[in-house]
Amino acid sequence: MAQQTSLRNNLQLGIYRVIDPFVKVLIKVGLTPNAVTLIGFILNIGVAAVFIWGAEEGTRDNLNEVGWAGALILFAGLFDMLDGQVARLGNMKSVFGALFDSVLDRYSELIMFLGICYYLVANHYFLSSIFAFIALIGSMMVSYVRARAEGLGVEIKGGLMQRPERVVTIGLFALICGIASTYMGGDYKLYVPGIKYHVFETMSIFTFPITVLAVLTNLTAFRRLMDAKKALDEAENQA
Ligand SMILES: O=P(O)(O)OC[C@H](O)CO
């Protein structure tokens, strides 16, 4: 766990080193942290729009829109980091900024999943759309447990599927799925002798990680709940 945290911190510091010159440009042109947060949110509306457009205009043998949505998810995710850095380096931290960031993060995630579920339902991946919805439930609960625990006076942050991990998982696999579909076709299906239904199709590159997310996000929420219980019990016993 400590190892996972330090790996995560080192990775974060590495990313900051790369984005800091860009952050300084944003500060110079006068962008506030809240404006950067808003841009990230608008990009996530764009993500949903790409999925919905793909659902309406695309076909099951062409998953290009999934790939484009994935790229946009990763790009929008960058703004999650940029707003915090603009606030820190530009000396513009504010309590409202922290609330605005958290609220728009939740809206961004909900809207992104709206697009994903729309796409999956429209393309008759009904079971996968249910898993996407369960992943959405888990994602919201990961954040909610943290926020509620903070309201009760304890800081609970950890877990495997924190927001950056969720964004990277969904964005990266959507992107890979879109790229793979241009080479193997969007309607490729793998059959195994003796099994009536296909065990893999191109879309699985996107839907399988979502199914894993459905499990891991809820486990992360449960783990945060247990961590919060421990911290709150300790605080209560000390009082
Ligand atoms: O990892 P989470 O779900 O607690 O998300 C962190 C938030 O985006 C901060 O609001």
The ligand as a Gaussian input file, in Angstrom:
#p B3LYP/6-31G(d) Opt

LIG

0 1
 O      -10.648000       9.880000      -6.217000
 P      -11.950000      10.515000      -5.892000
 O      -13.138000       9.833000      -6.483000
 O      -12.118000      10.781000      -4.410000
 O      -11.992000      11.925000      -6.641000
 C      -11.267000      12.996000      -6.206000
 C      -12.037000      14.181000      -6.655000
 O      -12.061000      14.369000      -8.026000
 C      -11.788000      15.441000      -5.942000
 O      -13.027000      16.059000      -5.986000

